[in-house]
Amino acid sequence: MLKTEIRQAVNFLLVGVGGQGTILASNVLAEVGLKLGFEAKQAEVHGMSQRGGSVTSHLRWAAQVFSPIIPKGEADFLIAFEKMEAGRYIDYLKPGGSVLVNDYRITPVTVSAGQAVYPDDDAIKAMIAPVTQKSFWIKGLEIAEIVGNTKTANVVILGALCALLGSEPALWLEVINGRVPPKFVEINREAFNEGYRSIGAIK
């Protein structure tokens, strides 16, 4: 999958809630793809991102990408920065694809107002199960808190994704280092490495 010559696109759908750093993570992933020798294209839908609305980013790696938009049922990887989003967008994942879920809840306004019910973990997993058994849940925010900065939760998720892809961390860290202020390089490195290790603990 990570060779520089491939016949088909590798499709990533990143989903989250405004303020979680979903788009920054997508930008890092796109740059990683370019450095690996792929063409990489992305398309973002911000929604009401600054009000806690859904944020989605379609991203494709391939020898040649004609459109970044991923049709339903064709994503190889669904990366959910908020766990309910995994259930909402599971129809984009191809059968047998991989789901990476940040085990973290952000209560939507509709739930707070009593207009909807937030699904429990079993309900979310029941949405995922008919599509794939490759479901990886990590506590990204808790890991980021232990590292020392909750804003690095998105980098924790990137570390976990790197492990799922079987990719070398050094290139990813090089890209991340180029996108954060120098004083935050070390803490982001720690967050990434902890995310990477978290996959080894649950595989």
PyMOL commands that place a pseudoatom at each C-alpha (Angstrom):
pseudoatom trace, name=CA, resn=MET, resi=1, chain=A, elem=C, hetatm=0, pos=[0.000, 0.000, 0.000]
pseudoatom trace, name=CA, resn=LEU, resi=2, chain=A, elem=C, hetatm=0, pos=[2.835, 2.386, 0.783]
pseudoatom trace, name=CA, resn=LYS, resi=3, chain=A, elem=C, hetatm=0, pos=[4.937, 1.675, -2.283]
pseudoatom trace, name=CA, resn=THR, resi=4, chain=A, elem=C, hetatm=0, pos=[5.467, 4.599, -4.619]
pseudoatom trace, name=CA, resn=GLU, resi=5, chain=A, elem=C, hetatm=0, pos=[3.898, 2.716, -7.506]
pseudoatom trace, name=CA, resn=ILE, resi=6, chain=A, elem=C, hetatm=0, pos=[0.324, 1.557, -6.970]
pseudoatom trace, name=CA, resn=ARG, resi=7, chain=A, elem=C, hetatm=0, pos=[-2.550, 0.793, -9.284]
pseudoatom trace, name=CA, resn=GLN, resi=8, chain=A, elem=C, hetatm=0, pos=[-5.406, 2.021, -7.130]
pseudoatom trace, name=CA, resn=ALA, resi=9, chain=A, elem=C, hetatm=0, pos=[-6.014, 4.982, -4.865]
pseudoatom trace, name=CA, resn=VAL, resi=10, chain=A, elem=C, hetatm=0, pos=[-5.791, 4.676, -1.105]
pseudoatom trace, name=CA, resn=ASN, resi=11, chain=A, elem=C, hetatm=0, pos=[-8.796, 6.524, 0.235]
pseudoatom trace, name=CA, resn=PHE, resi=12, chain=A, elem=C, hetatm=0, pos=[-8.937, 8.185, 3.638]
pseudoatom trace, name=CA, resn=LEU, resi=13, chain=A, elem=C, hetatm=0, pos=[-12.002, 9.841, 5.138]
pseudoatom trace, name=CA, resn=LEU, resi=14, chain=A, elem=C, hetatm=0, pos=[-11.256, 11.915, 8.226]
pseudoatom trace, name=CA, resn=VAL, resi=15, chain=A, elem=C, hetatm=0, pos=[-14.250, 13.000, 10.285]
pseudoatom trace, name=CA, resn=GLY, resi=16, chain=A, elem=C, hetatm=0, pos=[-14.536, 15.002, 13.454]
pseudoatom trace, name=CA, resn=VAL, resi=17, chain=A, elem=C, hetatm=0, pos=[-16.012, 18.036, 15.130]
pseudoatom trace, name=CA, resn=GLY, resi=18, chain=A, elem=C, hetatm=0, pos=[-14.894, 21.638, 14.793]
pseudoatom trace, name=CA, resn=GLY, resi=19, chain=A, elem=C, hetatm=0, pos=[-11.896, 22.474, 16.951]
pseudoatom trace, name=CA, resn=GLN, resi=20, chain=A, elem=C, hetatm=0, pos=[-10.399, 18.970, 17.026]
pseudoatom trace, name=CA, resn=GLY, resi=21, chain=A, elem=C, hetatm=0, pos=[-7.681, 19.606, 14.459]
pseudoatom trace, name=CA, resn=THR, resi=22, chain=A, elem=C, hetatm=0, pos=[-9.180, 17.288, 11.864]
pseudoatom trace, name=CA, resn=ILE, resi=23, chain=A, elem=C, hetatm=0, pos=[-8.146, 19.470, 8.922]
pseudoatom trace, name=CA, resn=LEU, resi=24, chain=A, elem=C, hetatm=0, pos=[-4.606, 19.931, 10.226]
pseudoatom trace, name=CA, resn=ALA, resi=25, chain=A, elem=C, hetatm=0, pos=[-4.308, 16.158, 10.515]
pseudoatom trace, name=CA, resn=SER, resi=26, chain=A, elem=C, hetatm=0, pos=[-5.582, 15.792, 6.951]
pseudoatom trace, name=CA, resn=ASN, resi=27, chain=A, elem=C, hetatm=0, pos=[-3.014, 18.315, 5.733]
pseudoatom trace, name=CA, resn=VAL, resi=28, chain=A, elem=C, hetatm=0, pos=[-0.242, 16.366, 7.443]
pseudoatom trace, name=CA, resn=LEU, resi=29, chain=A, elem=C, hetatm=0, pos=[-1.492, 13.109, 5.923]
pseudoatom trace, name=CA, resn=ALA, resi=30, chain=A, elem=C, hetatm=0, pos=[-1.581, 14.687, 2.459]
pseudoatom trace, name=CA, resn=GLU, resi=31, chain=A, elem=C, hetatm=0, pos=[2.002, 15.899, 2.801]
pseudoatom trace, name=CA, resn=VAL, resi=32, chain=A, elem=C, hetatm=0, pos=[3.114, 12.483, 4.027]
pseudoatom trace, name=CA, resn=GLY, resi=33, chain=A, elem=C, hetatm=0, pos=[1.568, 10.966, 0.910]
pseudoatom trace, name=CA, resn=LEU, resi=34, chain=A, elem=C, hetatm=0, pos=[3.453, 13.380, -1.314]
pseudoatom trace, name=CA, resn=LYS, resi=35, chain=A, elem=C, hetatm=0, pos=[6.739, 12.591, 0.421]
pseudoatom trace, name=CA, resn=LEU, resi=36, chain=A, elem=C, hetatm=0, pos=[6.064, 8.882, -0.034]
pseudoatom trace, name=CA, resn=GLY, resi=37, chain=A, elem=C, hetatm=0, pos=[5.866, 9.488, -3.778]
pseudoatom trace, name=CA, resn=PHE, resi=38, chain=A, elem=C, hetatm=0, pos=[2.106, 9.510, -4.281]
pseudoatom trace, name=CA, resn=GLU, resi=39, chain=A, elem=C, hetatm=0, pos=[-0.063, 12.175, -5.771]
pseudoatom trace, name=CA, resn=ALA, resi=40, chain=A, elem=C, hetatm=0, pos=[-2.311, 13.393, -2.964]
pseudoatom trace, name=CA, resn=LYS, resi=41, chain=A, elem=C, hetatm=0, pos=[-5.503, 15.411, -3.208]
pseudoatom trace, name=CA, resn=GLN, resi=42, chain=A, elem=C, hetatm=0, pos=[-7.991, 16.398, -0.544]
pseudoatom trace, name=CA, resn=ALA, resi=43, chain=A, elem=C, hetatm=0, pos=[-11.401, 18.020, -0.280]
pseudoatom trace, name=CA, resn=GLU, resi=44, chain=A, elem=C, hetatm=0, pos=[-12.760, 19.489, 2.931]
pseudoatom trace, name=CA, resn=VAL, resi=45, chain=A, elem=C, hetatm=0, pos=[-16.261, 20.099, 4.216]
pseudoatom trace, name=CA, resn=HIS, resi=46, chain=A, elem=C, hetatm=0, pos=[-16.217, 22.298, 7.282]
pseudoatom trace, name=CA, resn=GLY, resi=47, chain=A, elem=C, hetatm=0, pos=[-19.931, 22.547, 7.994]
pseudoatom trace, name=CA, resn=MET, resi=48, chain=A, elem=C, hetatm=0, pos=[-20.546, 24.630, 11.107]
pseudoatom trace, name=CA, resn=SER, resi=49, chain=A, elem=C, hetatm=0, pos=[-17.074, 23.762, 12.314]
pseudoatom trace, name=CA, resn=GLN, resi=50, chain=A, elem=C, hetatm=0, pos=[-16.653, 26.733, 14.621]
pseudoatom trace, name=CA, resn=ARG, resi=51, chain=A, elem=C, hetatm=0, pos=[-19.895, 25.839, 16.394]
pseudoatom trace, name=CA, resn=GLY, resi=52, chain=A, elem=C, hetatm=0, pos=[-19.018, 22.240, 17.010]
pseudoatom trace, name=CA, resn=GLY, resi=53, chain=A, elem=C, hetatm=0, pos=[-20.446, 20.933, 13.750]
pseudoatom trace, name=CA, resn=SER, resi=54, chain=A, elem=C, hetatm=0, pos=[-19.082, 18.050, 11.721]
pseudoatom trace, name=CA, resn=VAL, resi=55, chain=A, elem=C, hetatm=0, pos=[-15.846, 18.451, 9.789]
pseudoatom trace, name=CA, resn=THR, resi=56, chain=A, elem=C, hetatm=0, pos=[-14.921, 15.980, 7.066]
pseudoatom trace, name=CA, resn=SER, resi=57, chain=A, elem=C, hetatm=0, pos=[-11.888, 15.674, 4.837]
pseudoatom trace, name=CA, resn=HIS, resi=58, chain=A, elem=C, hetatm=0, pos=[-11.656, 13.369, 1.827]
pseudoatom trace, name=CA, resn=LEU, resi=59, chain=A, elem=C, hetatm=0, pos=[-8.069, 12.451, 0.968]
pseudoatom trace, name=CA, resn=ARG, resi=60, chain=A, elem=C, hetatm=0, pos=[-6.689, 10.148, -1.701]
pseudoatom trace, name=CA, resn=TRP, resi=61, chain=A, elem=C, hetatm=0, pos=[-3.187, 8.860, -2.322]
pseudoatom trace, name=CA, resn=ALA, resi=62, chain=A, elem=C, hetatm=0, pos=[-2.477, 7.350, -5.741]
pseudoatom trace, name=CA, resn=ALA, resi=63, chain=A, elem=C, hetatm=0, pos=[-0.097, 7.366, -8.675]
pseudoatom trace, name=CA, resn=GLN, resi=64, chain=A, elem=C, hetatm=0, pos=[-2.621, 9.758, -10.235]
pseudoatom trace, name=CA, resn=VAL, resi=65, chain=A, elem=C, hetatm=0, pos=[-5.675, 11.244, -8.540]
pseudoatom trace, name=CA, resn=PHE, resi=66, chain=A, elem=C, hetatm=0, pos=[-8.434, 12.657, -10.711]
pseudoatom trace, name=CA, resn=SER, resi=67, chain=A, elem=C, hetatm=0, pos=[-10.822, 13.620, -7.916]
pseudoatom trace, name=CA, resn=PRO, resi=68, chain=A, elem=C, hetatm=0, pos=[-10.370, 13.696, -4.144]
pseudoatom trace, name=CA, resn=ILE, resi=69, chain=A, elem=C, hetatm=0, pos=[-14.026, 12.950, -3.441]
pseudoatom trace, name=CA, resn=ILE, resi=70, chain=A, elem=C, hetatm=0, pos=[-14.559, 9.453, -2.067]
pseudoatom trace, name=CA, resn=PRO, resi=71, chain=A, elem=C, hetatm=0, pos=[-17.884, 7.812, -2.969]
pseudoatom trace, name=CA, resn=LYS, resi=72, chain=A, elem=C, hetatm=0, pos=[-19.782, 5.942, -0.285]
pseudoatom trace, name=CA, resn=GLY, resi=73, chain=A, elem=C, hetatm=0, pos=[-18.455, 2.440, 0.220]
pseudoatom trace, name=CA, resn=GLU, resi=74, chain=A, elem=C, hetatm=0, pos=[-14.971, 3.184, -1.122]
pseudoatom trace, name=CA, resn=ALA, resi=75, chain=A, elem=C, hetatm=0, pos=[-12.908, 4.559, 1.785]
pseudoatom trace, name=CA, resn=ASP, resi=76, chain=A, elem=C, hetatm=0, pos=[-10.042, 2.292, 2.814]
pseudoatom trace, name=CA, resn=PHE, resi=77, chain=A, elem=C, hetatm=0, pos=[-9.676, 4.100, 6.126]
pseudoatom trace, name=CA, resn=LEU, resi=78, chain=A, elem=C, hetatm=0, pos=[-12.233, 5.962, 8.214]
pseudoatom trace, name=CA, resn=ILE, resi=79, chain=A, elem=C, hetatm=0, pos=[-10.543, 8.081, 10.881]
pseudoatom trace, name=CA, resn=ALA, resi=80, chain=A, elem=C, hetatm=0, pos=[-13.005, 9.427, 13.440]
pseudoatom trace, name=CA, resn=PHE, resi=81, chain=A, elem=C, hetatm=0, pos=[-11.731, 12.090, 15.825]
pseudoatom trace, name=CA, resn=GLU, resi=82, chain=A, elem=C, hetatm=0, pos=[-15.049, 11.878, 17.715]
pseudoatom trace, name=CA, resn=LYS, resi=83, chain=A, elem=C, hetatm=0, pos=[-16.663, 8.498, 18.219]
pseudoatom trace, name=CA, resn=MET, resi=84, chain=A, elem=C, hetatm=0, pos=[-20.232, 9.225, 17.112]
pseudoatom trace, name=CA, resn=GLU, resi=85, chain=A, elem=C, hetatm=0, pos=[-18.847, 10.478, 13.800]
pseudoatom trace, name=CA, resn=ALA, resi=86, chain=A, elem=C, hetatm=0, pos=[-17.579, 6.942, 13.136]
pseudoatom trace, name=CA, resn=GLY, resi=87, chain=A, elem=C, hetatm=0, pos=[-21.154, 5.698, 13.127]
pseudoatom trace, name=CA, resn=ARG, resi=88, chain=A, elem=C, hetatm=0, pos=[-22.430, 8.608, 11.089]
pseudoatom trace, name=CA, resn=TYR, resi=89, chain=A, elem=C, hetatm=0, pos=[-19.934, 8.084, 8.277]
pseudoatom trace, name=CA, resn=ILE, resi=90, chain=A, elem=C, hetatm=0, pos=[-19.496, 4.295, 8.331]
pseudoatom trace, name=CA, resn=ASP, resi=91, chain=A, elem=C, hetatm=0, pos=[-21.352, 4.022, 5.013]
pseudoatom trace, name=CA, resn=TYR, resi=92, chain=A, elem=C, hetatm=0, pos=[-18.300, 5.568, 3.332]
pseudoatom trace, name=CA, resn=LEU, resi=93, chain=A, elem=C, hetatm=0, pos=[-16.055, 2.679, 4.382]
pseudoatom trace, name=CA, resn=LYS, resi=94, chain=A, elem=C, hetatm=0, pos=[-15.542, -0.182, 1.974]
pseudoatom trace, name=CA, resn=PRO, resi=95, chain=A, elem=C, hetatm=0, pos=[-16.318, -3.672, 3.301]
pseudoatom trace, name=CA, resn=GLY, resi=96, chain=A, elem=C, hetatm=0, pos=[-13.337, -4.863, 5.307]
pseudoatom trace, name=CA, resn=GLY, resi=97, chain=A, elem=C, hetatm=0, pos=[-11.768, -1.411, 5.532]
pseudoatom trace, name=CA, resn=SER, resi=98, chain=A, elem=C, hetatm=0, pos=[-10.223, -0.061, 8.728]
pseudoatom trace, name=CA, resn=VAL, resi=99, chain=A, elem=C, hetatm=0, pos=[-11.846, 2.281, 11.255]
pseudoatom trace, name=CA, resn=LEU, resi=100, chain=A, elem=C, hetatm=0, pos=[-9.726, 4.273, 13.697]
pseudoatom trace, name=CA, resn=VAL, resi=101, chain=A, elem=C, hetatm=0, pos=[-11.864, 5.785, 16.451]
pseudoatom trace, name=CA, resn=ASN, resi=102, chain=A, elem=C, hetatm=0, pos=[-10.880, 8.368, 19.022]
pseudoatom trace, name=CA, resn=ASP, resi=103, chain=A, elem=C, hetatm=0, pos=[-12.844, 7.146, 22.048]
pseudoatom trace, name=CA, resn=TYR, resi=104, chain=A, elem=C, hetatm=0, pos=[-14.047, 10.615, 22.961]
pseudoatom trace, name=CA, resn=ARG, resi=105, chain=A, elem=C, hetatm=0, pos=[-17.498, 12.164, 23.137]
pseudoatom trace, name=CA, resn=ILE, resi=106, chain=A, elem=C, hetatm=0, pos=[-18.512, 15.686, 22.160]
pseudoatom trace, name=CA, resn=THR, resi=107, chain=A, elem=C, hetatm=0, pos=[-22.181, 16.185, 22.941]
pseudoatom trace, name=CA, resn=PRO, resi=108, chain=A, elem=C, hetatm=0, pos=[-24.033, 17.812, 20.006]
pseudoatom trace, name=CA, resn=VAL, resi=109, chain=A, elem=C, hetatm=0, pos=[-26.403, 20.703, 20.590]
pseudoatom trace, name=CA, resn=THR, resi=110, chain=A, elem=C, hetatm=0, pos=[-29.344, 18.518, 19.565]
pseudoatom trace, name=CA, resn=VAL, resi=111, chain=A, elem=C, hetatm=0, pos=[-28.502, 16.062, 22.340]
pseudoatom trace, name=CA, resn=SER, resi=112, chain=A, elem=C, hetatm=0, pos=[-28.009, 18.835, 24.896]
pseudoatom trace, name=CA, resn=ALA, resi=113, chain=A, elem=C, hetatm=0, pos=[-31.401, 20.245, 23.908]
pseudoatom trace, name=CA, resn=GLY, resi=114, chain=A, elem=C, hetatm=0, pos=[-33.079, 16.873, 24.346]
pseudoatom trace, name=CA, resn=GLN, resi=115, chain=A, elem=C, hetatm=0, pos=[-33.882, 16.582, 20.643]
pseudoatom trace, name=CA, resn=ALA, resi=116, chain=A, elem=C, hetatm=0, pos=[-31.672, 13.542, 20.065]
pseudoatom trace, name=CA, resn=VAL, resi=117, chain=A, elem=C, hetatm=0, pos=[-29.944, 10.758, 21.980]
pseudoatom trace, name=CA, resn=TYR, resi=118, chain=A, elem=C, hetatm=0, pos=[-26.201, 10.150, 21.910]
pseudoatom trace, name=CA, resn=PRO, resi=119, chain=A, elem=C, hetatm=0, pos=[-25.566, 6.479, 21.042]
pseudoatom trace, name=CA, resn=ASP, resi=120, chain=A, elem=C, hetatm=0, pos=[-23.617, 4.402, 23.540]
pseudoatom trace, name=CA, resn=ASP, resi=121, chain=A, elem=C, hetatm=0, pos=[-20.438, 2.602, 22.525]
pseudoatom trace, name=CA, resn=ASP, resi=122, chain=A, elem=C, hetatm=0, pos=[-22.242, -0.664, 21.843]
pseudoatom trace, name=CA, resn=ALA, resi=123, chain=A, elem=C, hetatm=0, pos=[-24.613, 1.116, 19.455]
pseudoatom trace, name=CA, resn=ILE, resi=124, chain=A, elem=C, hetatm=0, pos=[-21.730, 2.744, 17.588]
pseudoatom trace, name=CA, resn=LYS, resi=125, chain=A, elem=C, hetatm=0, pos=[-19.896, -0.572, 17.346]
pseudoatom trace, name=CA, resn=ALA, resi=126, chain=A, elem=C, hetatm=0, pos=[-23.086, -2.191, 16.067]
pseudoatom trace, name=CA, resn=MET, resi=127, chain=A, elem=C, hetatm=0, pos=[-23.130, 0.355, 13.223]
pseudoatom trace, name=CA, resn=ILE, resi=128, chain=A, elem=C, hetatm=0, pos=[-19.538, -0.519, 12.342]
pseudoatom trace, name=CA, resn=ALA, resi=129, chain=A, elem=C, hetatm=0, pos=[-19.695, -4.317, 12.677]
pseudoatom trace, name=CA, resn=PRO, resi=130, chain=A, elem=C, hetatm=0, pos=[-21.675, -5.096, 9.481]
pseudoatom trace, name=CA, resn=VAL, resi=131, chain=A, elem=C, hetatm=0, pos=[-19.051, -3.260, 7.430]
pseudoatom trace, name=CA, resn=THR, resi=132, chain=A, elem=C, hetatm=0, pos=[-15.797, -4.344, 9.042]
pseudoatom trace, name=CA, resn=GLN, resi=133, chain=A, elem=C, hetatm=0, pos=[-14.209, -6.095, 11.997]
pseudoatom trace, name=CA, resn=LYS, resi=134, chain=A, elem=C, hetatm=0, pos=[-11.119, -3.893, 11.694]
pseudoatom trace, name=CA, resn=SER, resi=135, chain=A, elem=C, hetatm=0, pos=[-12.165, -1.353, 14.302]
pseudoatom trace, name=CA, resn=PHE, resi=136, chain=A, elem=C, hetatm=0, pos=[-9.473, 0.250, 16.447]
pseudoatom trace, name=CA, resn=TRP, resi=137, chain=A, elem=C, hetatm=0, pos=[-10.475, 2.422, 19.405]
pseudoatom trace, name=CA, resn=ILE, resi=138, chain=A, elem=C, hetatm=0, pos=[-7.929, 4.556, 21.231]
pseudoatom trace, name=CA, resn=LYS, resi=139, chain=A, elem=C, hetatm=0, pos=[-8.304, 7.187, 23.932]
pseudoatom trace, name=CA, resn=GLY, resi=140, chain=A, elem=C, hetatm=0, pos=[-6.610, 9.990, 22.055]
pseudoatom trace, name=CA, resn=LEU, resi=141, chain=A, elem=C, hetatm=0, pos=[-7.501, 12.797, 24.440]
pseudoatom trace, name=CA, resn=GLU, resi=142, chain=A, elem=C, hetatm=0, pos=[-6.465, 10.826, 27.509]
pseudoatom trace, name=CA, resn=ILE, resi=143, chain=A, elem=C, hetatm=0, pos=[-3.131, 10.024, 25.883]
pseudoatom trace, name=CA, resn=ALA, resi=144, chain=A, elem=C, hetatm=0, pos=[-2.672, 13.697, 24.989]
pseudoatom trace, name=CA, resn=GLU, resi=145, chain=A, elem=C, hetatm=0, pos=[-3.434, 14.678, 28.594]
pseudoatom trace, name=CA, resn=ILE, resi=146, chain=A, elem=C, hetatm=0, pos=[-0.774, 12.277, 29.850]
pseudoatom trace, name=CA, resn=VAL, resi=147, chain=A, elem=C, hetatm=0, pos=[1.711, 13.702, 27.357]
pseudoatom trace, name=CA, resn=GLY, resi=148, chain=A, elem=C, hetatm=0, pos=[0.914, 17.165, 28.687]
pseudoatom trace, name=CA, resn=ASN, resi=149, chain=A, elem=C, hetatm=0, pos=[-1.161, 18.991, 26.070]
pseudoatom trace, name=CA, resn=THR, resi=150, chain=A, elem=C, hetatm=0, pos=[-4.706, 18.056, 25.042]
pseudoatom trace, name=CA, resn=LYS, resi=151, chain=A, elem=C, hetatm=0, pos=[-4.259, 19.935, 21.772]
pseudoatom trace, name=CA, resn=THR, resi=152, chain=A, elem=C, hetatm=0, pos=[-1.989, 17.128, 20.584]
pseudoatom trace, name=CA, resn=ALA, resi=153, chain=A, elem=C, hetatm=0, pos=[-4.860, 14.605, 20.485]
pseudoatom trace, name=CA, resn=ASN, resi=154, chain=A, elem=C, hetatm=0, pos=[-4.982, 14.857, 16.688]
pseudoatom trace, name=CA, resn=VAL, resi=155, chain=A, elem=C, hetatm=0, pos=[-1.279, 14.005, 16.551]
pseudoatom trace, name=CA, resn=VAL, resi=156, chain=A, elem=C, hetatm=0, pos=[-1.935, 10.982, 18.771]
pseudoatom trace, name=CA, resn=ILE, resi=157, chain=A, elem=C, hetatm=0, pos=[-4.455, 9.834, 16.155]
pseudoatom trace, name=CA, resn=LEU, resi=158, chain=A, elem=C, hetatm=0, pos=[-1.906, 10.369, 13.374]
pseudoatom trace, name=CA, resn=GLY, resi=159, chain=A, elem=C, hetatm=0, pos=[0.586, 8.211, 15.256]
pseudoatom trace, name=CA, resn=ALA, resi=160, chain=A, elem=C, hetatm=0, pos=[-1.995, 5.445, 15.509]
pseudoatom trace, name=CA, resn=LEU, resi=161, chain=A, elem=C, hetatm=0, pos=[-2.785, 5.728, 11.796]
pseudoatom trace, name=CA, resn=CYS, resi=162, chain=A, elem=C, hetatm=0, pos=[0.905, 5.524, 10.938]
pseudoatom trace, name=CA, resn=ALA, resi=163, chain=A, elem=C, hetatm=0, pos=[1.072, 2.242, 12.857]
pseudoatom trace, name=CA, resn=LEU, resi=164, chain=A, elem=C, hetatm=0, pos=[-2.012, 0.867, 11.105]
pseudoatom trace, name=CA, resn=LEU, resi=165, chain=A, elem=C, hetatm=0, pos=[-0.470, 1.683, 7.739]
pseudoatom trace, name=CA, resn=GLY, resi=166, chain=A, elem=C, hetatm=0, pos=[2.813, 0.034, 8.670]
pseudoatom trace, name=CA, resn=SER, resi=167, chain=A, elem=C, hetatm=0, pos=[4.622, 3.241, 7.766]
pseudoatom trace, name=CA, resn=GLU, resi=168, chain=A, elem=C, hetatm=0, pos=[7.910, 4.534, 9.155]
pseudoatom trace, name=CA, resn=PRO, resi=169, chain=A, elem=C, hetatm=0, pos=[7.320, 7.202, 11.843]
pseudoatom trace, name=CA, resn=ALA, resi=170, chain=A, elem=C, hetatm=0, pos=[10.341, 9.340, 10.933]
pseudoatom trace, name=CA, resn=LEU, resi=171, chain=A, elem=C, hetatm=0, pos=[8.766, 10.780, 7.782]
pseudoatom trace, name=CA, resn=TRP, resi=172, chain=A, elem=C, hetatm=0, pos=[5.512, 11.601, 9.570]
pseudoatom trace, name=CA, resn=LEU, resi=173, chain=A, elem=C, hetatm=0, pos=[7.385, 13.336, 12.375]
pseudoatom trace, name=CA, resn=GLU, resi=174, chain=A, elem=C, hetatm=0, pos=[9.363, 15.336, 9.834]
pseudoatom trace, name=CA, resn=VAL, resi=175, chain=A, elem=C, hetatm=0, pos=[6.105, 16.625, 8.344]
pseudoatom trace, name=CA, resn=ILE, resi=176, chain=A, elem=C, hetatm=0, pos=[4.572, 17.363, 11.752]
pseudoatom trace, name=CA, resn=ASN, resi=177, chain=A, elem=C, hetatm=0, pos=[7.705, 19.192, 12.897]
pseudoatom trace, name=CA, resn=GLY, resi=178, chain=A, elem=C, hetatm=0, pos=[7.428, 21.437, 9.859]
pseudoatom trace, name=CA, resn=ARG, resi=179, chain=A, elem=C, hetatm=0, pos=[3.894, 22.441, 10.818]
pseudoatom trace, name=CA, resn=VAL, resi=180, chain=A, elem=C, hetatm=0, pos=[4.219, 23.259, 14.519]
pseudoatom trace, name=CA, resn=PRO, resi=181, chain=A, elem=C, hetatm=0, pos=[6.179, 26.004, 16.312]
pseudoatom trace, name=CA, resn=PRO, resi=182, chain=A, elem=C, hetatm=0, pos=[9.637, 24.828, 17.449]
pseudoatom trace, name=CA, resn=LYS, resi=183, chain=A, elem=C, hetatm=0, pos=[8.685, 24.917, 21.138]
pseudoatom trace, name=CA, resn=PHE, resi=184, chain=A, elem=C, hetatm=0, pos=[5.948, 22.329, 20.496]
pseudoatom trace, name=CA, resn=VAL, resi=185, chain=A, elem=C, hetatm=0, pos=[8.035, 19.893, 18.438]
pseudoatom trace, name=CA, resn=GLU, resi=186, chain=A, elem=C, hetatm=0, pos=[9.005, 17.674, 21.369]
pseudoatom trace, name=CA, resn=ILE, resi=187, chain=A, elem=C, hetatm=0, pos=[5.533, 17.340, 22.882]
pseudoatom trace, name=CA, resn=ASN, resi=188, chain=A, elem=C, hetatm=0, pos=[4.065, 16.540, 19.462]
pseudoatom trace, name=CA, resn=ARG, resi=189, chain=A, elem=C, hetatm=0, pos=[6.743, 13.910, 18.964]
pseudoatom trace, name=CA, resn=GLU, resi=190, chain=A, elem=C, hetatm=0, pos=[5.769, 12.342, 22.287]
pseudoatom trace, name=CA, resn=ALA, resi=191, chain=A, elem=C, hetatm=0, pos=[2.073, 12.451, 21.366]
pseudoatom trace, name=CA, resn=PHE, resi=192, chain=A, elem=C, hetatm=0, pos=[2.736, 10.833, 17.992]
pseudoatom trace, name=CA, resn=ASN, resi=193, chain=A, elem=C, hetatm=0, pos=[4.875, 8.086, 19.493]
pseudoatom trace, name=CA, resn=GLU, resi=194, chain=A, elem=C, hetatm=0, pos=[2.291, 7.300, 22.169]
pseudoatom trace, name=CA, resn=GLY, resi=195, chain=A, elem=C, hetatm=0, pos=[-0.401, 7.063, 19.500]
pseudoatom trace, name=CA, resn=TYR, resi=196, chain=A, elem=C, hetatm=0, pos=[1.823, 4.769, 17.467]
pseudoatom trace, name=CA, resn=ARG, resi=197, chain=A, elem=C, hetatm=0, pos=[2.413, 2.517, 20.469]
pseudoatom trace, name=CA, resn=SER, resi=198, chain=A, elem=C, hetatm=0, pos=[-1.288, 2.426, 21.327]
pseudoatom trace, name=CA, resn=ILE, resi=199, chain=A, elem=C, hetatm=0, pos=[-2.025, 0.380, 18.204]
pseudoatom trace, name=CA, resn=GLY, resi=200, chain=A, elem=C, hetatm=0, pos=[0.538, -2.225, 19.151]
pseudoatom trace, name=CA, resn=ALA, resi=201, chain=A, elem=C, hetatm=0, pos=[-1.231, -2.576, 22.493]
pseudoatom trace, name=CA, resn=ILE, resi=202, chain=A, elem=C, hetatm=0, pos=[-4.621, -3.420, 20.943]
pseudoatom trace, name=CA, resn=LYS, resi=203, chain=A, elem=C, hetatm=0, pos=[-3.703, -5.343, 17.790]
for i in range(1, 203): cmd.bond("trace and resi %d" % i, "trace and resi %d" % (i + 1))
show_as sticks, trace
zoom trace
